[in-house]
Amino acid sequence: MNDTNRSQRPVALWLLICCAMIFGMVVLGGVTRLTGSGLSMVKWNPIFGVVPPLTHERWEKVFHQYQQSPEYKDINVGMDLAGFKKIYWFEYTHRLLGRTIGLAFLLPFLYFLARRRLDRPLIPKLVVMFVLGGLQGLLGWYMVKSGLVSRPHVSQYRLTAHLGTALVIYSFILWVALDLLFPRGQRRFTPPPALRRLSLAMLGLVAVTVLAGGFVAGLKAGYAYNTFPLMDGHLIPQAIFYQEPLWRNFFENIATVQFDHRLLATLTFCGVIGLWWAARRYELPPRLRLGYHLLLVMVAIQVSLGISTLLLHVPIPLASAHQAGAVVLVTLLVYLNHGLWEGRVEARKLRRATAVTP
């Protein structure tokens, strides 16, 4: 490893730490939703909101604010201060972690920038990451606001957008970190085009499946049809297309949303098995071969978690593990696609250099 590579390893480690924090943020966000805590903080102060209520008077004030919200009036009427504190701390911790991620990104970025430890092409990517993180915070508040107006229900559209954006940011940071950990000069192999296309398609399928899970979560569809593989005694539920116009069923009909997620998860499970089988036919670097093995194991675990969550009526530990498993699947597929993509770029450069050599 040359000196340039060594100088980039601290930067890569910093980005991986940010990825780990975003991973925790996604899981904690799921726990916050599952515990019914997401609407407990009805005011958002991005600067001074980091300080929680510290006195009884302050607790009474924020509790009074919550009592004016639709969730208290329609769902939690009669809740006492002790019960309010339980849900408040989940949402507060979630927001505090978001602010902490912002600082964990910004301060090292400024340090590396001042010490000239960042390559020039990397700086715009890091700026984009920071801007996306700020927009994600705004989107989170926009999501929460949808449940503070008239109905104590967060829009499933906004929730899914919030989840999807978090995964985009996570994947972007992870990709750049992998660029730094595995410089192109070290990736001298020609990835099979078919395997590359299959792996990219699988990443897309997993992404769509995760987003479908966001609609399941937003509609609380996991609390219905708690049997598998049948739904109300049928493989395809009878209520699948009862809403008009037709497109609304895919986003607002509990039966359709859950069926779609089941179908996509089944396709993902079968697709990963096929991808793993296809990868066995090729000579791959050890790290990529290990990645495909881990992907196969993880998809089996993830499907088991999903079915168990459904059959047991969405217990919080299982549901949280299922959401974490989705991020692990995305992580493995980003890792594999990065190795295949960068190997393709390096192989193309090598062919060009060979072609012009007399």
C-alpha positions in Angstrom: 0.0 0.0 0.0 1.5 3.3 -1.0 1.5 6.5 1.0 -1.5 8.0 -0.8 -3.6 5.0 0.1 -2.6 5.2 3.7 -3.5 8.8 3.9 -7.0 8.0 2.7 -7.7 5.3 5.2 -8.6 7.7 8.0 -11.0 9.4 5.6 -12.6 6.1 4.7 -12.8 5.1 8.4 -14.6 8.4 9.1 -17.1 7.8 6.3 -17.7 4.2 7.5 -18.4 5.5 11.0 -21.0 7.9 9.5 -22.5 4.9 7.7 -22.8 3.0 11.0 -24.5 6.0 12.6 -27.0 6.2 9.8 -27.6 2.5 10.1 -28.4 3.1 13.8 -30.6 6.1 12.8 -32.7 3.9 10.5 -33.2 1.2 13.1 -34.0 3.7 15.9 -36.4 5.4 13.5 -38.2 2.1 13.1 -38.3 1.6 16.9 -39.7 5.1 17.3 -42.5 4.4 14.9 -43.2 1.0 16.4 -43.5 2.4 19.9 -45.9 5.1 18.7 -43.4 7.8 19.7 -42.8 9.7 16.5 -45.4 12.4 17.1 -44.5 13.1 20.8 -42.4 16.2 20.0 -44.8 18.6 18.4 -42.3 21.5 18.2 -39.1 21.4 16.2 -36.2 23.6 17.0 -33.1 22.4 15.0 -30.6 24.5 17.0 -31.8 24.7 20.6 -34.0 21.6 20.5 -31.0 19.5 21.5 -31.7 20.4 25.2 -34.4 18.1 26.6 -36.9 19.2 29.4 -34.8 19.4 32.6 -37.4 20.6 35.1 -40.9 19.5 36.1 -42.2 22.8 34.8 -40.6 22.3 31.4 -42.0 18.8 31.2 -45.4 20.1 32.0 -45.0 22.6 29.2 -44.1 20.1 26.5 -46.7 17.7 27.7 -49.3 20.4 27.4 -48.2 21.0 23.8 -48.6 17.3 23.1 -52.1 17.3 24.6 -53.2 19.8 21.9 -52.1 17.3 19.2 -54.5 15.0 17.3 -52.6 11.9 18.5 -53.3 12.7 22.2 -56.9 13.6 21.5 -57.7 10.6 19.3 -55.4 7.9 20.7 -53.6 8.7 23.9 -56.3 10.7 25.7 -55.8 10.3 29.4 -52.1 9.6 29.2 -50.2 10.8 32.2 -46.9 12.6 32.3 -44.9 9.4 33.0 -46.4 7.7 30.0 -45.6 10.8 27.9 -42.0 10.7 29.0 -41.6 7.2 27.7 -42.6 8.0 24.1 -40.9 11.4 24.2 -37.4 9.9 24.9 -37.6 7.7 21.9 -38.3 10.6 19.5 -35.8 12.9 21.3 -33.1 10.3 21.0 -33.9 9.8 17.3 -33.6 13.6 16.7 -30.5 13.9 18.8 -28.8 11.1 16.9 -29.6 13.0 13.7 -27.9 16.1 14.9 -25.0 14.1 16.2 -24.5 12.6 12.7 -24.4 16.0 11.3 -21.6 17.1 13.6 -19.8 13.7 13.2 -19.7 14.5 9.5 -19.1 18.2 9.5 -16.3 18.5 12.1 -14.0 15.8 10.6 -14.7 17.2 7.1 -13.5 20.6 8.1 -10.4 19.0 9.9 -9.5 16.9 6.8 -10.1 19.9 4.6 -7.9 22.2 6.7 -5.1 19.6 6.8 -5.4 19.0 3.0 -6.1 15.3 3.5 -8.9 15.3 0.9 -8.3 14.7 -2.8 -9.8 17.5 -4.9 -12.3 15.2 -6.7 -13.6 14.0 -3.3 -14.5 17.4 -1.9 -17.6 18.0 -4.0 -18.9 14.5 -3.1 -18.6 15.3 0.6 -20.3 18.6 0.2 -23.2 16.8 -1.6 -23.4 14.3 1.3 -23.7 17.1 3.9 -26.4 18.9 1.9 -28.3 15.7 1.5 -28.1 15.1 5.2 -29.5 18.6 5.9 -32.4 18.0 3.5 -33.0 14.6 5.1 -33.6 16.4 8.4 -36.1 18.7 6.8 -37.8 15.8 5.2 -38.1 14.1 8.6 -39.9 17.1 10.0 -42.1 17.3 6.9 -43.0 13.7 7.6 -43.8 14.3 11.3 -45.9 17.4 10.4 -48.3 15.2 8.4 -49.4 13.6 11.7 -49.8 16.9 13.6 -52.5 18.6 11.4 -55.8 16.8 11.7 -55.1 13.0 11.7 -52.6 11.3 14.1 -51.2 9.4 11.2 -47.9 10.0 9.4 -48.2 10.0 5.7 -47.0 6.7 4.3 -45.7 8.6 1.2 -43.6 10.9 3.4 -42.4 8.0 5.6 -41.3 6.0 2.6 -39.6 9.0 1.1 -37.7 9.6 4.3 -36.6 6.0 4.5 -35.6 5.9 0.8 -33.6 9.1 1.1 -31.8 7.7 4.2 -30.8 4.6 2.2 -29.6 6.7 -0.8 -27.4 8.8 1.5 -26.1 5.7 3.3 -25.3 3.9 0.0 -23.6 7.0 -1.4 -21.3 7.4 1.6 -20.6 3.7 1.6 -19.7 3.7 -2.1 -17.2 6.6 -1.6 -15.7 4.9 1.4 -15.2 1.7 -0.6 -13.5 3.8 -3.3 -11.0 4.9 -0.7 -10.5 1.5 0.8 -10.1 -0.3 -2.6 -8.2 2.0 -4.9 -8.7 1.2 -8.6 -5.1 0.3 -9.1 -5.7 -2.7 -6.8 -8.8 -4.1 -8.7 -7.2 -5.8 -11.7 -9.8 -8.3 -12.8 -12.5 -8.4 -15.5 -16.0 -8.8 -13.9 -18.4 -11.0 -15.9 -20.9 -8.7 -17.6 -23.8 -11.0 -16.9 -23.0 -11.2 -13.2 -22.6 -7.4 -13.1 -26.0 -6.9 -14.6 -27.7 -9.4 -12.3 -26.1 -7.9 -9.2 -27.2 -4.4 -10.2 -30.7 -5.7 -10.9 -30.8 -7.4 -7.5 -29.8 -4.1 -5.8 -32.7 -2.5 -7.6 -35.1 -5.2 -6.6 -34.0 -5.0 -2.9 -34.4 -1.2 -3.0 -38.0 -1.5 -4.3 -38.8 -4.2 -1.7 -37.5 -1.9 1.1 -39.6 0.9 -0.2 -42.6 -1.4 -0.3 -41.9 -2.2 3.3 -42.0 1.5 4.0 -45.6 1.6 2.8 -46.4 -1.5 5.0 -45.0 0.4 8.0 -46.7 3.6 7.1 -50.1 1.9 6.8 -49.4 -0.4 9.7 -50.3 -3.2 7.3 -48.2 -5.7 9.2 -51.0 -5.9 11.8 -53.4 -7.4 9.3 -53.4 -10.7 7.5 -51.1 -12.4 10.1 -50.9 -15.7 8.3 -48.4 -17.0 5.7 -48.4 -17.8 2.8 -52.2 -17.2 2.7 -53.9 -13.9 3.2 -57.4 -14.4 4.7 -57.4 -17.9 3.2 -56.2 -16.9 -0.2 -52.9 -16.5 -2.0 -54.2 -13.3 -3.4 -56.4 -11.4 -1.0 -59.9 -10.6 -2.3 -59.7 -6.9 -1.3 -56.6 -6.3 -3.4 -58.2 -3.9 -5.9 -61.2 -2.5 -4.2 -60.1 1.2 -4.3 -60.6 3.6 -7.2 -58.7 4.7 -9.1 -56.6 1.5 -9.5 -53.2 3.0 -8.7 -54.3 4.0 -5.1 -54.4 0.3 -4.1 -50.6 0.0 -4.5 -50.0 2.8 -1.9 -53.2 3.1 0.2 -54.8 -0.4 0.3 -53.5 -2.4 3.2 -54.2 -5.7 1.5 -52.4 -4.7 -1.7 -49.5 -3.1 0.0 -48.8 -6.1 2.2 -49.3 -8.5 -0.8 -46.8 -6.4 -2.9 -44.2 -6.6 -0.1 -44.7 -10.3 0.2 -44.4 -10.8 -3.5 -41.3 -8.6 -3.8 -39.7 -10.4 -0.8 -40.3 -13.8 -2.4 -38.8 -12.6 -5.7 -35.8 -11.2 -3.7 -35.3 -14.5 -1.9 -35.4 -16.5 -5.2 -33.3 -13.9 -7.0 -30.5 -13.9 -4.4 -30.4 -17.7 -4.6 -30.1 -17.5 -8.4 -27.5 -14.7 -8.2 -25.4 -16.8 -5.7 -25.6 -19.8 -8.0 -24.5 -17.7 -11.0 -21.6 -16.2 -9.0 -20.3 -19.7 -8.3 -19.5 -20.1 -12.0 -16.9 -17.3 -12.2 -13.5 -16.7 -10.8 -13.9 -13.8 -8.5 -11.7 -12.1 -5.9 -12.0 -13.7 -2.5 -13.7 -10.6 -1.0 -16.5 -10.7 -3.6 -17.0 -14.4 -3.3 -17.4 -14.0 0.4 -19.8 -11.2 -0.2 -22.1 -13.5 -2.3 -22.0 -16.1 0.4 -23.0 -13.6 3.1 -25.7 -12.3 0.8 -27.3 -15.7 0.6 -27.2 -16.2 4.4 -28.6 -12.7 5.0 -31.5 -13.1 2.7 -32.5 -16.3 4.4 -32.3 -14.6 7.8 -34.3 -11.6 6.5 -37.1 -13.7 5.1 -37.3 -15.6 8.3 -37.5 -12.3 10.3 -40.2 -11.0 8.0 -42.4 -14.0 8.3 -41.9 -14.2 12.1 -42.7 -10.6 12.5 -45.9 -11.1 10.6 -47.0 -14.3 12.3 -46.3 -12.9 15.8 -48.2 -9.6 15.1 -45.2 -7.3 14.8 -43.3 -7.6 18.1 -40.9 -4.6 18.3 -37.6 -6.6 18.6 -38.4 -8.8 15.6 -39.7 -5.8 13.5 -36.6 -3.8 14.3 -34.3 -6.7 13.4 -36.2 -7.0 10.1 -35.6 -3.4 9.3 -32.0 -3.7 10.2 -31.7 -6.8 8.0 -33.0 -4.7 5.0 -30.1 -2.3 5.5 -27.7 -5.2 5.7 -28.9 -6.5 2.4 -28.5 -3.1 0.8 -25.0 -2.9 2.3 -23.9 -6.2 0.9 -25.3 -5.4 -2.6 -23.6 -2.0 -2.6 -20.4 -3.7 -1.7 -20.7 -6.3 -4.4 -21.8 -3.9 -7.1 -18.9 -1.6 -6.2 -16.4 -4.3 -6.6 -17.9 -5.4 -10.0 -18.4 -1.9 -11.3 -14.9 -0.6 -10.4 -13.4 -3.8 -11.7 -15.2 -3.1 -15.0 -13.8 0.4 -15.1 -10.3 -0.8 -14.4 -10.5 -3.6 -17.0 -11.7 -1.1 -19.6 -8.8 1.2 -18.9 -6.4 -1.8 -19.2 -7.8 -2.8 -22.6 -7.5 0.8 -23.9 -3.9 1.0 -22.7 -3.1 -2.4 -24.4 -4.7 -1.3 -27.6 -2.5 1.8 -27.9 0.7 0.1 -27.0 2.8 -0.7 -30.0 
